[in-house]
């Protein structure tokens, strides 16, 4: 099957006051991502839009470089950095570890005019470079250039950079992947929204690292509406941190209404959604399904003292060797509410941080909560004896099958939904952020549910009806 590289044309060169380190951004010739027609959801290269062919250099290379391509798209880290903690990620010095000289590539392809065509703002069809050698003489380490030295390495203008608006992401869309969308950012002048229009298989890391006062939003044109089997799926096919925000500013990175899961073999220190490589990064993650698929990783990782909101989200399946549903690393300014954590080695690792969680359901993890000394739980349930040190209106040692209608994640309409008669049904408190659960049901004004769903959201196991649920709820309120 054919193998292609997406190469950056022009430099990401954002506002230098907010973004002083030029080495931290995508530069001309960097290998942004690769497209492998053998990978599910990649499909034929003919599905690429004219917009993608306008803003990227698309090069077909020999299939012999398949394993190389997977490493060329990784960030380049400072190998000499001493980590303060085994949980800290090293600082990336360069957005991608490898670059290719586009002028030399055009010459070696026998058409030097290609270089100008790639910069023209017009679509250019993928070029066939399968006969060229892509060894070390062509694919060079990014740190051979110091982009902060603008005399020796003057910026190459990116004439196609996007600065505001909504763009489609997926097969046939403006950008084939989230990574390609993010790597085309210039200095934002308004919000930038990527609307997912198909399943996506990501082979590199989208790191939203341009500081801005505007929001970066990843949404779906087909929301799952609380059904784990519906909507669009984004596959993490890389052994590295996945969706990250490495920039500050007052703008948020907001992820909502799609499912992300891991298909790659992953190391214990990697993160599916890394909420903040920068001490002032702001994040919103809501109405999301995050599935570890039996991998070793942290599904949502939170750090630094900054505004981060995690709500109406279900995480599960990080169930090998230290896998964690939600990892909280000394964070204040944090809101975590109405989330469900299921079937990971650790449900929530709290590292003795002083913060409060509300309406959280932790079920059948190896250990539901760890390092809880300074934290508080309001209206939470745990299927074991672990719970934050201060627990108000919460329940421990609950039986999972009494609390949810299904633990089978292929049963999309019932997976993790509250079950009639359980503590999750009406044991919550009024959420501080959202007005409705994952299925779009408004939270009950006085007795909202615990977890990501408002009950009743579907017929309960055993054949009950929504009207029957309402009658049962009315009877229970009368009884209580």
C-alpha positions as a printed Julia matrix, in Angstrom:
480×3 Matrix{Float64}:
   0.0    0.0     0.0
   1.21   3.52   -0.77
   2.92   5.68    1.85
   2.94   9.49    1.87
   4.47  12.29    3.93
   2.84  15.64    4.67
   5.57  18.29    4.8
   5.14  21.8     6.18
   5.41  24.61    3.62
   6.51  27.83    5.3
   7.09  28.44    9.0
   4.71  28.75   11.88
   5.95  32.11   13.13
   3.36  33.43   15.62
   3.4   36.67   17.58
   6.87  36.74   19.21
   5.75  38.5    22.4
   3.38  35.7    23.43
   5.47  33.01   21.71
   9.14  33.93   22.09
  10.78  30.55   21.33
  10.72  30.08   17.56
  12.07  26.55   17.86
   8.79  25.41   19.43
   6.74  25.72   16.24
   6.28  23.88   12.98
   8.89  24.9    10.41
   9.25  24.46    6.68
  10.1   20.91    5.69
   9.11  19.33    9.01
   7.37  15.97    8.67
   3.96  16.89   10.06
   2.22  13.53    9.55
   2.19  10.52    7.3
  -0.61   8.85    5.33
  -0.5    5.08    5.0
  -3.16   3.56    2.75
  -2.75   0.31    4.73
  -4.09   1.98    7.93
  -7.85   1.91    8.55
  -9.55   5.3     8.1
  -6.66   6.65    6.02
  -8.11   5.43    2.74
  -6.83   6.37   -0.71
  -4.83   9.54   -1.16
  -7.44  10.6    -3.72
  -9.7   11.54   -0.77
  -7.46  14.52    0.06
  -9.09  17.88   -0.46
  -7.66  20.63   -2.64
  -7.2   22.66    0.54
  -4.84  20.04    2.01
  -2.92  19.87   -1.28
  -2.64  23.66   -1.21
  -1.21  24.04    2.28
   1.03  20.95    2.49
   3.66  19.3     0.33
   2.43  15.74   -0.16
   5.16  13.29   -1.13
   4.86   9.6    -1.91
   7.88   7.69   -0.59
   9.0    4.09   -0.68
   7.15   1.7     1.63
  10.57   0.71    2.98
  10.39   3.87    5.12
   7.14   2.93    6.89
   8.77   2.49   10.32
  10.9    5.61    9.8
   7.85   7.74    9.02
   6.34   6.86   12.41
   9.4    8.29   14.19
   9.93  11.31   11.92
   6.58  12.75   13.1
   7.55  12.66   16.79
   8.54  15.87   18.63
  12.21  16.35   19.42
  12.77  16.46   23.17
  15.67  17.76   25.23
  17.46  14.51   26.06
  19.59  16.26   28.7
  16.69  17.66   30.7
  16.52  16.44   34.3
  12.91  15.61   35.14
  11.54  16.78   38.47
   9.21  13.8    38.58
   8.73  10.61   36.63
   5.33  12.01   35.74
   6.72  15.14   34.06
   7.15  15.2    30.31
  10.41  16.57   28.89
  10.23  19.91   27.13
  10.03  19.59   23.33
  12.74  21.66   21.72
  11.3   21.25   18.22
   7.79  20.51   17.02
   9.04  17.65   14.86
  12.27  15.7    15.07
  13.0   15.65   11.32
  13.01  18.13    8.44
  13.47  17.84    4.69
  14.96  20.56    2.45
  12.08  21.29    0.06
  14.21  23.16   -2.48
  16.61  20.24   -2.7
  13.68  17.82   -2.91
  12.21  19.71   -5.87
  15.6   19.71   -7.61
  16.09  15.99   -7.03
  12.64  15.33   -8.44
  13.84  16.99  -11.66
  11.58  20.05  -11.41
  13.0   22.97   -9.35
   9.85  24.98  -10.17
   7.92  22.7    -7.8
   9.22  24.72   -4.86
   7.48  27.86   -6.1
   4.35  25.89   -6.97
   4.16  24.57   -3.4
   4.26  28.18   -2.13
   1.8   29.55   -4.7
  -1.41  29.04   -2.73
  -2.72  26.66   -5.41
  -3.32  22.92   -4.98
  -0.4   20.73   -6.05
  -0.95  17.03   -6.58
   1.18  14.56   -4.55
   4.6   13.98   -6.07
   6.2   10.57   -6.52
   9.54  10.39   -4.7
   9.64   6.59   -4.33
  12.94   6.4    -6.21
  14.66   8.91   -3.94
  16.76   7.99   -0.91
  15.23   9.3     2.32
  18.23   8.48    4.49
  20.0   10.78    6.95
  21.4   13.06    4.26
  17.88  14.08    3.26
  15.88  13.66    6.48
  17.8   15.73    9.02
  17.45  16.35   12.74
  15.51  19.54   13.34
  18.02  20.77   15.92
  20.58  21.3    13.18
  18.89  24.69   12.86
  18.34  27.29   15.56
  15.29  29.19   14.34
  15.78  31.8    17.06
  18.81  32.94   15.04
  16.82  34.81   12.41
  19.95  36.08   10.69
  21.29  32.63    9.96
  17.84  31.07    9.56
  15.37  33.75    8.4
  11.69  32.78    8.67
  10.02  31.33    5.59
   6.61  32.97    5.23
   3.61  30.65    5.35
   1.24  32.26    2.85
  -1.57  29.79    3.57
  -1.73  29.88    7.39
  -5.22  29.98    8.89
  -6.0   32.45   11.65
  -9.76  32.1    12.36
 -12.87  30.28   11.22
 -14.31  26.76   11.05
 -12.68  24.0     9.0
 -13.72  20.42    8.33
 -11.43  17.63    9.54
 -11.52  14.06    8.24
 -11.82  12.19    4.96
 -12.48  14.69    2.16
 -12.38  17.63    4.59
 -10.18  20.71    4.6
  -7.69  18.71    6.68
  -7.43  14.92    6.83
  -6.45  14.9    10.52
  -6.49  17.08   13.62
  -2.69  17.26   13.44
  -2.77  18.74    9.93
  -5.4   21.25   11.07
  -3.35  22.41   14.07
  -0.04  22.55   12.2
  -1.47  25.09    9.76
  -2.25  27.75   12.39
  -0.87  31.22   12.1
  -1.31  33.94   14.73
  -5.01  33.65   15.65
  -7.31  36.6    15.02
 -10.4   34.7    16.16
 -11.49  31.25   17.33
 -10.29  28.29   15.27
 -12.7   25.35   15.08
 -12.03  21.94   13.58
 -15.28  20.09   12.87
 -14.78  16.33   12.57
 -16.69  14.82    9.62
 -15.45  11.19    9.64
 -13.47   8.68   11.68
  -9.82   9.77   11.9
  -6.66   7.74   12.43
  -3.95  10.04   13.83
  -0.29   9.1    13.3
   1.26  12.09   15.04
   0.69  14.48   17.93
  -1.56  17.54   17.57
   0.01  19.98   20.04
  -1.86  23.29   20.21
   1.14  25.35   21.26
   0.5   28.87   19.95
  -0.46  31.13   22.87
  -3.61  33.07   22.12
  -6.58  34.88   23.63
  -8.85  32.94   21.26
 -10.19  29.39   21.62
  -9.17  26.27   19.72
 -12.19  23.97   19.42
 -12.44  20.37   18.19
 -16.08  19.35   17.72
 -18.07  16.83   15.69
 -20.69  17.33   13.01
 -22.27  14.06   14.24
 -22.27  14.09   18.06
 -22.5   10.68   19.74
 -25.31  11.94   22.02
 -24.13   9.66   24.8
 -24.02   6.48   22.68
 -20.48   5.12   22.76
 -20.99   3.25   19.48
 -22.21   6.34   17.6
 -20.62   9.49   16.21
 -17.02   9.82   15.06
 -13.96   8.03   16.46
 -10.45   9.49   16.59
  -7.8    6.77   16.86
  -4.47   7.45   18.56
  -1.99   5.45   16.48
   1.22   6.76   18.01
   3.35   5.82   21.02
   3.54   9.34   22.43
   1.39  11.93   24.17
  -1.63  12.6    22.02
  -3.86  15.7    22.05
  -1.99  18.36   24.03
  -2.0   22.1    24.65
   1.49  23.44   25.05
   0.59  27.11   25.13
  -0.78  29.66   27.54
  -2.94  32.68   26.87
  -6.53  33.25   27.9
  -8.0   31.02   25.19
  -9.12  27.44   25.79
  -8.53  24.22   23.94
 -12.0   22.67   23.94
 -12.67  19.02   23.03
 -16.26  17.83   22.78
 -18.75  15.39   21.24
 -16.46  12.64   19.89
 -14.71   9.45   21.02
 -10.95   9.07   21.22
  -9.27   5.71   21.73
  -5.83   4.16   21.54
  -4.72   1.5    19.08
  -0.97   1.92   19.5
   1.27   0.18   22.0
   1.86   2.9    24.56
   4.37   3.57   27.31
   3.36   4.05   30.93
   4.15   7.77   30.91
   2.13   8.69   27.83
  -1.17  10.59   27.91
  -4.19  10.44   25.63
  -5.33  13.99   26.43
  -2.65  16.09   28.12
  -4.28  19.17   29.61
  -1.4   21.56   29.79
   2.25  21.33   28.77
   2.37  24.99   29.73
   1.74  26.36   33.23
  -1.01  28.67   31.96
  -2.73  26.36   29.46
  -6.54  26.4    29.73
  -8.63  23.36   28.84
 -12.22  22.17   28.49
 -12.99  18.49   27.95
 -16.67  17.58   27.96
 -19.19  15.22   26.42
 -16.32  12.93   25.49
 -15.71   9.18   25.51
 -12.03   8.31   26.12
 -11.22   4.6    25.7
  -7.81   3.18   26.56
  -8.54  -0.11   24.72
  -6.43  -2.08   27.16
  -3.35   0.17   26.87
  -0.96   1.58   29.44
  -1.43   5.33   29.61
  -3.21   8.16   31.39
  -6.47   8.89   29.6
  -6.79  12.49   30.84
  -3.76  14.13   32.45
  -4.09  17.43   34.35
  -1.29  19.61   35.66
  -0.37  23.15   36.62
  -2.53  25.7    38.42
  -4.82  26.99   35.71
  -8.44  26.88   34.6
  -9.32  23.34   33.47
 -12.83  21.95   33.21
 -13.54  18.23   32.83
 -17.2   17.28   32.83
 -19.81  14.99   31.23
 -17.05  12.59   30.2
 -16.64   8.81   30.45
 -13.14   7.28   30.59
 -12.31   3.58   30.71
 -10.01   0.8    29.59
  -6.52   1.92   30.7
  -6.27  -1.42   32.42
  -2.64  -2.48   32.06
   0.39  -1.64   34.22
  -0.52   1.62   35.95
  -3.05   2.88   33.43
  -5.05   5.77   34.89
  -8.43   7.23   33.98
  -7.86  10.8    35.23
  -4.44  11.82   36.54
  -4.38  15.03   38.6
  -0.88  16.39   39.2
  -0.99  19.21   41.82
  -3.65  21.28   40.13
  -5.77  24.12   41.49
  -8.3   26.13   39.49
  -9.76  22.8    38.43
 -13.34  21.6    37.97
 -14.07  17.88   37.61
 -17.73  16.95   37.77
 -20.21  14.45   36.34
 -17.57  12.07   35.01
 -17.56   8.26   35.0
 -14.33   6.29   35.39
 -14.43   2.54   34.72
 -12.07  -0.42   34.28
  -8.63   1.19   34.54
  -5.84   0.18   36.92
  -6.44   3.47   38.77
  -9.63   5.48   38.34
  -8.3    8.85   39.55
  -4.78   9.56   40.77
  -4.96  12.74   42.84
  -1.37  13.19   44.14
  -2.67  14.74   47.36
  -3.8   17.88   45.53
  -6.29  20.14   47.31
  -9.38  20.3    45.12
 -12.99  19.1    45.02
 -14.69  16.63   42.71
 -18.47  16.36   42.4
 -20.91  13.82   40.96
 -18.11  11.4    40.05
 -18.75   7.7    39.48
 -15.71   5.41   39.94
 -16.54   1.79   39.19
 -14.52  -1.43   38.94
 -11.12   0.17   38.55
  -8.24  -1.71   40.15
  -8.23   1.12   42.71
 -10.81   3.83   42.27
  -8.95   6.71   43.98
  -5.34   7.09   45.11
  -3.37   9.88   46.87
  -6.51  11.5    48.25
  -5.17  13.17   51.43
  -6.13  16.78   50.66
  -9.07  16.35   48.3
 -12.83  16.48   48.75
 -15.62  14.43   47.15
 -19.17  15.72   47.01
 -21.91  13.3    45.91
 -19.64  10.64   44.46
 -19.82   6.83   44.3
 -16.98   4.31   44.49
 -17.19   0.56   44.04
 -14.35   0.04   46.54
 -13.43   1.61   49.88
 -11.32   4.42   48.37
 -12.67   7.98   48.31
 -11.15  11.45   48.86
 -10.28  12.24   52.48
 -13.31  14.51   52.9
 -16.42  12.87   51.47
 -19.86  14.51   51.61
 -23.04  12.7    50.56
 -20.92  10.03   48.89
 -21.06   6.23   48.85
 -18.31   3.6    48.94
 -18.33  -0.14   48.28
 -21.29   0.13   45.94
 -22.06  -2.77   43.6
 -21.48  -1.75   39.98
 -24.31  -3.85   38.58
 -26.69  -2.08   40.97
 -25.55   1.31   39.71
 -25.39   1.1    35.91
 -27.47  -0.55   33.23
 -24.51  -2.03   31.33
 -20.75  -2.4    31.69
 -20.42  -3.58   28.08
 -18.98  -0.78   25.95
 -20.46  -2.33   22.81
 -23.92  -1.73   24.29
 -23.78   1.9    23.34
 -27.28   2.93   24.34
 -26.92   1.63   27.91
 -23.18   1.69   28.68
 -22.61   3.37   32.09
 -26.15   4.79   32.27
 -27.57   5.03   35.81
 -29.84   2.12   36.8
 -33.18   2.42   38.53
 -32.76   2.28   42.29
 -29.0    2.91   42.41
 -27.19   5.71   44.23
 -26.23   7.28   40.91
 -29.85   7.75   39.86
 -30.65  10.83   41.94
 -27.8   11.22   44.41
 -25.99  14.13   42.79
 -25.86  17.87   43.37
 -26.53  20.67   40.87
 -23.6   20.85   38.4
 -21.71  24.12   38.3
 -21.05  24.12   34.55
 -23.3   21.97   32.39
 -27.09  22.06   32.15
 -27.55  18.55   30.71
 -25.95  15.11   30.67
 -24.23  13.32   27.79
 -27.51  12.21   26.19
 -28.9   15.73   26.23
 -31.23  15.17   29.18
 -31.42  18.27   31.38
 -30.07  17.7    34.88
 -32.85  17.26   37.42
 -33.28  20.57   39.2
 -33.19  19.09   42.71
 -31.79  15.54   42.45
 -29.44  15.28   39.47
 -27.68  12.02   38.7
 -24.11  11.05   39.52
 -21.83  10.34   36.57
 -21.98  11.59   33.0
 -25.66  10.84   32.31
 -28.91  12.19   33.7
 -31.38   9.43   34.58
 -33.73   8.45   33.02
 -31.92   8.61   29.68
 -33.04   5.26   28.25
 -35.07   2.24   29.18
 -33.45   0.43   32.12
 -32.2   -3.15   31.92
 -35.15  -5.5    32.27
 -37.47  -3.81   29.79
 -38.7   -0.74   31.68
 -39.87   2.34   29.79
 -38.93   6.0    30.2
 -42.49   6.7    31.44
 -42.09   3.9    33.93
 -38.87   5.52   35.11
 -40.68   8.81   35.66
 -43.45   7.11   37.64
 -40.82   5.27   39.73
 -38.94   8.53   40.38
 -42.21  10.24   41.49
 -42.99   7.32   43.82
 -39.46   7.39   45.3
 -39.7   11.11   45.99
 -43.05  10.57   47.73
 -41.57   7.72   49.74
 -38.5    9.74   50.81
